[in-house]
Amino acid sequence: MHALAPHSVAIVLGTRPELVKLADLIRLLGPAVHVVHAGSTTTGNCPASS
């Protein structure tokens, strides 16, 4: 894991609708943004979903 740059933003999201809603902001921030997808929507292949 690497440290974030001094002027960077981490955006944590868990579902596709959140990604769609935040897409313009992510594009606007460009290389200053680090997107973390929590993967809260699973396909049933994950042990946590059983």
C-alpha positions in Angstrom: 0.0 0.0 0.0 1.3 3.5 -0.9 0.8 6.8 0.9 -1.5 9.4 -0.7 0.0 12.5 -2.2 -0.3 15.6 0.0 -3.2 17.0 -2.0 -5.2 13.9 -2.8 -8.7 12.6 -2.1 -9.8 9.1 -1.4 -13.4 8.3 -2.4 -14.8 5.1 -1.0 -17.9 3.6 -2.6 -19.6 0.3 -2.4 -22.2 0.0 -5.2 -22.4 0.8 -8.9 -25.1 3.6 -8.4 -22.6 5.4 -6.1 -20.0 5.2 -8.8 -22.4 6.6 -11.4 -23.4 9.5 -9.0 -19.7 10.3 -8.3 -18.3 9.8 -11.8 -18.3 13.6 -12.7 -16.5 14.4 -9.4 -14.0 11.6 -10.0 -13.3 13.0 -13.5 -13.0 16.5 -12.2 -10.4 15.6 -9.5 -8.4 13.6 -12.1 -5.1 12.2 -10.8 -5.7 13.6 -7.3 -8.4 11.0 -6.6 -8.0 7.5 -5.4 -11.1 5.4 -5.8 -11.7 2.5 -3.4 -14.5 0.1 -4.3 -15.7 -1.8 -1.3 -17.5 -4.3 -3.4 -20.6 -4.5 -1.3 -22.6 -5.8 -4.3 -21.5 -9.4 -4.7 -22.4 -12.2 -7.1 -22.7 -14.9 -4.5 -19.2 -16.2 -5.0 -18.0 -14.5 -1.8 -18.2 -16.5 1.5 -19.7 -13.4 3.2 -22.7 -13.5 1.0 -23.8 -17.0 2.1 
